[in-house]
Amino acid sequence: MNKRVIKALKKIEKAGLDAILLSDPINISYLSDFRSATGYLFLGKNKIIYFTNTIYAQEAKQIKIWKVK
């Protein structure tokens, strides 16, 4: 997991949240270094999941910080 994701997870916990869902490609790219025009990133205490369409799925699976759905 990279430093940005760890920092985001700490802020989520500090805010009293269980998770957040990101939809802005700029925010997703900032946290993961993965550039995609579409998708959602679920950041939770125990899970990080990237939701995308099948066009980006194979490329997204190369990113080690998340599961792809």
N, CA, C and O atoms as CSV, one atom per row, in Angstrom:
chain,resi,resn,atom,element,x,y,z
A,1,MET,N,N,0.839,-1.166,0.000
A,1,MET,CA,C,0.000,0.000,0.000
A,1,MET,C,C,0.891,1.239,0.000
A,1,MET,O,O,1.893,1.291,0.713
A,2,ASN,N,N,0.522,2.226,-0.798
A,2,ASN,CA,C,1.354,3.412,-0.862
A,2,ASN,C,C,1.018,4.402,0.263
A,2,ASN,O,O,0.009,4.258,0.954
A,3,LYS,N,N,1.885,5.406,0.430
A,3,LYS,CA,C,1.739,6.365,1.531
A,3,LYS,C,C,0.446,7.165,1.441
A,3,LYS,O,O,-0.159,7.486,2.464
A,4,ARG,N,N,0.024,7.485,0.235
A,4,ARG,CA,C,-1.198,8.273,0.075
A,4,ARG,C,C,-2.426,7.505,0.532
A,4,ARG,O,O,-3.313,8.071,1.169
A,5,VAL,N,N,-2.481,6.233,0.214
A,5,VAL,CA,C,-3.614,5.403,0.634
A,5,VAL,C,C,-3.607,5.256,2.150
A,5,VAL,O,O,-4.654,5.367,2.789
A,6,ILE,N,N,-2.448,5.010,2.722
A,6,ILE,CA,C,-2.345,4.874,4.179
A,6,ILE,C,C,-2.810,6.152,4.867
A,6,ILE,O,O,-3.554,6.100,5.847
A,7,LYS,N,N,-2.373,7.288,4.359
A,7,LYS,CA,C,-2.773,8.581,4.928
A,7,LYS,C,C,-4.285,8.773,4.806
A,7,LYS,O,O,-4.928,9.228,5.752
A,8,ALA,N,N,-4.852,8.433,3.658
A,8,ALA,CA,C,-6.299,8.563,3.461
A,8,ALA,C,C,-7.066,7.660,4.425
A,8,ALA,O,O,-8.075,8.073,4.997
A,9,LEU,N,N,-6.588,6.434,4.604
A,9,LEU,CA,C,-7.259,5.509,5.519
A,9,LEU,C,C,-7.218,6.019,6.956
A,9,LEU,O,O,-8.184,5.854,7.700
A,10,LYS,N,N,-6.117,6.631,7.346
A,10,LYS,CA,C,-6.020,7.209,8.697
A,10,LYS,C,C,-7.014,8.354,8.865
A,10,LYS,O,O,-7.637,8.486,9.918
A,11,LYS,N,N,-7.165,9.182,7.830
A,11,LYS,CA,C,-8.116,10.294,7.905
A,11,LYS,C,C,-9.556,9.790,7.947
A,11,LYS,O,O,-10.399,10.367,8.634
A,12,ILE,N,N,-9.834,8.728,7.224
A,12,ILE,CA,C,-11.168,8.117,7.246
A,12,ILE,C,C,-11.492,7.643,8.655
A,12,ILE,O,O,-12.576,7.905,9.177
A,13,GLU,N,N,-10.548,6.947,9.259
A,13,GLU,CA,C,-10.744,6.435,10.615
A,13,GLU,C,C,-10.900,7.586,11.616
A,13,GLU,O,O,-11.772,7.543,12.484
A,14,LYS,N,N,-10.059,8.606,11.491
A,14,LYS,CA,C,-10.122,9.749,12.398
A,14,LYS,C,C,-11.472,10.459,12.304
A,14,LYS,O,O,-11.972,10.978,13.301
A,15,ALA,N,N,-12.054,10.482,11.122
A,15,ALA,CA,C,-13.366,11.113,10.919
A,15,ALA,C,C,-14.514,10.244,11.432
A,15,ALA,O,O,-15.670,10.667,11.419
A,16,GLY,N,N,-14.193,9.029,11.883
A,16,GLY,CA,C,-15.230,8.146,12.403
A,16,GLY,C,C,-16.000,7.407,11.329
A,16,GLY,O,O,-17.095,6.902,11.576
A,17,LEU,N,N,-15.431,7.345,10.139
A,17,LEU,CA,C,-16.086,6.655,9.033
A,17,LEU,C,C,-15.540,5.242,8.880
A,17,LEU,O,O,-14.405,4.957,9.262
A,18,ASP,N,N,-16.346,4.379,8.327
A,18,ASP,CA,C,-15.903,3.023,8.026
A,18,ASP,C,C,-15.247,2.953,6.657
A,18,ASP,O,O,-14.347,2.144,6.428
A,19,ALA,N,N,-15.711,3.816,5.740
A,19,ALA,CA,C,-15.207,3.780,4.367
A,19,ALA,C,C,-15.624,5.045,3.634
A,19,ALA,O,O,-16.455,5.818,4.113
A,20,ILE,N,N,-15.023,5.240,2.451
A,20,ILE,CA,C,-15.469,6.287,1.538
A,20,ILE,C,C,-15.494,5.703,0.127
A,20,ILE,O,O,-14.825,4.713,-0.169
A,21,LEU,N,N,-16.276,6.340,-0.724
A,21,LEU,CA,C,-16.365,5.935,-2.120
A,21,LEU,C,C,-15.974,7.131,-2.980
A,21,LEU,O,O,-16.616,8.180,-2.933
A,22,LEU,N,N,-14.915,6.961,-3.766
A,22,LEU,CA,C,-14.436,8.019,-4.646
A,22,LEU,C,C,-14.910,7.756,-6.066
A,22,LEU,O,O,-14.899,6.620,-6.540
A,23,SER,N,N,-15.329,8.830,-6.741
A,23,SER,CA,C,-15.757,8.683,-8.132
A,23,SER,C,C,-14.984,9.604,-9.074
A,23,SER,O,O,-15.014,9.402,-10.288
A,24,ASP,N,N,-14.307,10.587,-8.550
A,24,ASP,CA,C,-13.554,11.531,-9.378
A,24,ASP,C,C,-12.256,10.873,-9.855
A,24,ASP,O,O,-11.435,10.473,-9.028
A,25,PRO,N,N,-12.056,10.753,-11.162
A,25,PRO,CA,C,-10.834,10.119,-11.687
A,25,PRO,C,C,-9.547,10.776,-11.199
A,25,PRO,O,O,-8.526,10.103,-11.062
A,26,ILE,N,N,-9.582,12.072,-10.937
A,26,ILE,CA,C,-8.378,12.759,-10.434
A,26,ILE,C,C,-8.024,12.265,-9.040
A,26,ILE,O,O,-6.855,12.014,-8.749
A,27,ASN,N,N,-9.020,12.124,-8.181
A,27,ASN,CA,C,-8.763,11.622,-6.827
A,27,ASN,C,C,-8.294,10.175,-6.843
A,27,ASN,O,O,-7.389,9.804,-6.096
A,28,ILE,N,N,-8.903,9.362,-7.687
A,28,ILE,CA,C,-8.504,7.952,-7.799
A,28,ILE,C,C,-7.072,7.858,-8.304
A,28,ILE,O,O,-6.278,7.076,-7.783
A,29,SER,N,N,-6.745,8.640,-9.300
A,29,SER,CA,C,-5.397,8.659,-9.856
A,29,SER,C,C,-4.379,9.114,-8.811
A,29,SER,O,O,-3.288,8.552,-8.721
A,30,TYR,N,N,-4.729,10.123,-8.027
A,30,TYR,CA,C,-3.831,10.634,-6.993
A,30,TYR,C,C,-3.483,9.541,-5.982
A,30,TYR,O,O,-2.327,9.410,-5.579
A,31,LEU,N,N,-4.469,8.769,-5.581
A,31,LEU,CA,C,-4.231,7.733,-4.577
A,31,LEU,C,C,-3.546,6.499,-5.147
A,31,LEU,O,O,-2.779,5.842,-4.444
A,32,SER,N,N,-3.810,6.178,-6.397
A,32,SER,CA,C,-3.371,4.883,-6.920
A,32,SER,C,C,-2.363,4.937,-8.056
A,32,SER,O,O,-1.745,3.922,-8.376
A,33,ASP,N,N,-2.183,6.097,-8.672
A,33,ASP,CA,C,-1.352,6.233,-9.882
A,33,ASP,C,C,-1.949,5.490,-11.073
A,33,ASP,O,O,-1.259,5.259,-12.066
A,34,PHE,N,N,-3.215,5.118,-10.984
A,34,PHE,CA,C,-3.918,4.479,-12.090
A,34,PHE,C,C,-4.808,5.509,-12.749
A,34,PHE,O,O,-5.623,6.152,-12.086
A,35,ARG,N,N,-4.653,5.669,-14.061
A,35,ARG,CA,C,-5.425,6.662,-14.786
A,35,ARG,C,C,-6.510,5.992,-15.622
A,35,ARG,O,O,-6.244,5.198,-16.524
A,36,SER,N,N,-7.732,6.347,-15.281
A,36,SER,CA,C,-8.882,5.806,-15.976
A,36,SER,C,C,-9.951,6.887,-16.036
A,36,SER,O,O,-10.066,7.710,-15.128
A,37,ALA,N,N,-10.711,6.879,-17.083
A,37,ALA,CA,C,-11.756,7.893,-17.232
A,37,ALA,C,C,-12.995,7.565,-16.410
A,37,ALA,O,O,-13.774,8.458,-16.077
A,38,THR,N,N,-13.180,6.300,-16.082
A,38,THR,CA,C,-14.373,5.897,-15.339
A,38,THR,C,C,-13.992,4.934,-14.227
A,38,THR,O,O,-12.958,4.268,-14.289
A,39,GLY,N,N,-14.837,4.871,-13.215
A,39,GLY,CA,C,-14.635,3.917,-12.140
A,39,GLY,C,C,-14.940,4.522,-10.786
A,39,GLY,O,O,-15.158,5.726,-10.654
A,40,TYR,N,N,-14.952,3.658,-9.785
A,40,TYR,CA,C,-15.174,4.041,-8.405
A,40,TYR,C,C,-14.136,3.340,-7.554
A,40,TYR,O,O,-13.789,2.187,-7.809
A,41,LEU,N,N,-13.641,4.036,-6.542
A,41,LEU,CA,C,-12.683,3.445,-5.618
A,41,LEU,C,C,-13.296,3.444,-4.232
A,41,LEU,O,O,-13.599,4.497,-3.671
A,42,PHE,N,N,-13.476,2.245,-3.684
A,42,PHE,CA,C,-13.985,2.058,-2.329
A,42,PHE,C,C,-12.786,1.889,-1.417
A,42,PHE,O,O,-12.007,0.949,-1.571
A,43,LEU,N,N,-12.638,2.810,-0.457
A,43,LEU,CA,C,-11.565,2.717,0.532
A,43,LEU,C,C,-12.187,2.402,1.875
A,43,LEU,O,O,-12.911,3.220,2.443
A,44,GLY,N,N,-11.902,1.215,2.381
A,44,GLY,CA,C,-12.413,0.808,3.681
A,44,GLY,C,C,-11.292,0.287,4.545
A,44,GLY,O,O,-10.194,0.021,4.057
A,45,LYS,N,N,-11.562,0.139,5.827
A,45,LYS,CA,C,-10.547,-0.341,6.764
A,45,LYS,C,C,-9.902,-1.642,6.303
A,45,LYS,O,O,-8.681,-1.794,6.351
A,46,ASN,N,N,-10.727,-2.568,5.861
A,46,ASN,CA,C,-10.231,-3.904,5.523
A,46,ASN,C,C,-10.242,-4.225,4.044
A,46,ASN,O,O,-9.771,-5.285,3.632
A,47,LYS,N,N,-10.778,-3.311,3.236
A,47,LYS,CA,C,-10.882,-3.587,1.802
A,47,LYS,C,C,-10.665,-2.329,0.994
A,47,LYS,O,O,-11.095,-1.238,1.368
A,48,ILE,N,N,-9.993,-2.505,-0.114
A,48,ILE,CA,C,-9.891,-1.458,-1.122
A,48,ILE,C,C,-10.315,-2.119,-2.428
A,48,ILE,O,O,-9.683,-3.064,-2.900
A,49,ILE,N,N,-11.396,-1.600,-2.999
A,49,ILE,CA,C,-11.949,-2.212,-4.205
A,49,ILE,C,C,-12.107,-1.139,-5.269
A,49,ILE,O,O,-12.597,-0.044,-4.995
A,50,TYR,N,N,-11.687,-1.464,-6.484
A,50,TYR,CA,C,-11.858,-0.559,-7.614
A,50,TYR,C,C,-12.916,-1.146,-8.531
A,50,TYR,O,O,-12.767,-2.266,-9.020
A,51,PHE,N,N,-13.979,-0.397,-8.763
A,51,PHE,CA,C,-15.058,-0.814,-9.650
A,51,PHE,C,C,-14.869,-0.117,-10.993
A,51,PHE,O,O,-14.761,1.108,-11.053
A,52,THR,N,N,-14.831,-0.896,-12.062
A,52,THR,CA,C,-14.648,-0.326,-13.384
A,52,THR,C,C,-15.382,-1.164,-14.419
A,52,THR,O,O,-15.880,-2.249,-14.116
A,53,ASN,N,N,-15.444,-0.651,-15.643
A,53,ASN,CA,C,-16.038,-1.477,-16.694
A,53,ASN,C,C,-14.958,-2.400,-17.258
A,53,ASN,O,O,-13.775,-2.243,-16.954
A,54,THR,N,N,-15.365,-3.334,-18.057
A,54,THR,CA,C,-14.442,-4.372,-18.527
A,54,THR,C,C,-13.318,-3.848,-19.407
A,54,THR,O,O,-12.296,-4.516,-19.563
A,55,ILE,N,N,-13.485,-2.681,-19.976
A,55,ILE,CA,C,-12.432,-2.116,-20.824
A,55,ILE,C,C,-11.142,-1.902,-20.030
A,55,ILE,O,O,-10.046,-2.107,-20.551
A,56,TYR,N,N,-11.280,-1.485,-18.758
A,56,TYR,CA,C,-10.111,-1.178,-17.934
A,56,TYR,C,C,-9.737,-2.291,-16.960
A,56,TYR,O,O,-8.735,-2.169,-16.256
A,57,ALA,N,N,-10.493,-3.345,-16.903
A,57,ALA,CA,C,-10.311,-4.363,-15.865
A,57,ALA,C,C,-8.927,-5.002,-15.876
A,57,ALA,O,O,-8.300,-5.112,-14.822
A,58,GLN,N,N,-8.441,-5.421,-17.023
A,58,GLN,CA,C,-7.133,-6.094,-17.062
A,58,GLN,C,C,-6.020,-5.160,-16.605
A,58,GLN,O,O,-5.140,-5.566,-15.845
A,59,GLU,N,N,-6.053,-3.934,-17.055
A,59,GLU,CA,C,-5.038,-2.959,-16.651
A,59,GLU,C,C,-5.150,-2.653,-15.151
A,59,GLU,O,O,-4.136,-2.537,-14.462
A,60,ALA,N,N,-6.367,-2.526,-14.657
A,60,ALA,CA,C,-6.589,-2.216,-13.252
A,60,ALA,C,C,-6.111,-3.342,-12.340
A,60,ALA,O,O,-5.673,-3.085,-11.219
A,61,LYS,N,N,-6.188,-4.570,-12.802
A,61,LYS,CA,C,-5.755,-5.712,-11.987
A,61,LYS,C,C,-4.256,-5.688,-11.720
A,61,LYS,O,O,-3.788,-6.375,-10.812
A,62,GLN,N,N,-3.504,-4.927,-12.475
A,62,GLN,CA,C,-2.056,-4.833,-12.265
A,62,GLN,C,C,-1.708,-3.975,-11.055
A,62,GLN,O,O,-0.588,-4.050,-10.550
A,63,ILE,N,N,-2.643,-3.168,-10.587
A,63,ILE,CA,C,-2.427,-2.339,-9.413
A,63,ILE,C,C,-2.601,-3.221,-8.186
A,63,ILE,O,O,-3.635,-3.870,-8.028
A,64,LYS,N,N,-1.607,-3.249,-7.328
A,64,LYS,CA,C,-1.580,-4.203,-6.213
A,64,LYS,C,C,-2.389,-3.783,-4.993
A,64,LYS,O,O,-2.595,-4.600,-4.096
A,65,ILE,N,N,-2.858,-2.530,-4.926
A,65,ILE,CA,C,-3.502,-2.078,-3.694
A,65,ILE,C,C,-4.971,-2.438,-3.589
A,65,ILE,O,O,-5.571,-2.255,-2.530
A,66,TRP,N,N,-5.575,-2.954,-4.677
A,66,TRP,CA,C,-7.018,-3.182,-4.641
A,66,TRP,C,C,-7.432,-4.460,-5.340
A,66,TRP,O,O,-6.668,-5.078,-6.082
A,67,LYS,N,N,-8.671,-4.829,-5.074
A,67,LYS,CA,C,-9.346,-5.877,-5.844
A,67,LYS,C,C,-10.159,-5.164,-6.917
A,67,LYS,O,O,-10.653,-4.061,-6.683
A,68,VAL,N,N,-10.304,-5.763,-8.064
A,68,VAL,CA,C,-11.054,-5.156,-9.150
A,68,VAL,C,C,-12.384,-5.876,-9.297
A,68,VAL,O,O,-12.436,-7.106,-9.324
A,69,LYS,N,N,-13.454,-5.105,-9.392
A,69,LYS,CA,C,-14.807,-5.663,-9.575
A,69,LYS,C,C,-15.416,-5.091,-10.817
A,69,LYS,O,O,-16.550,-5.425,-11.158
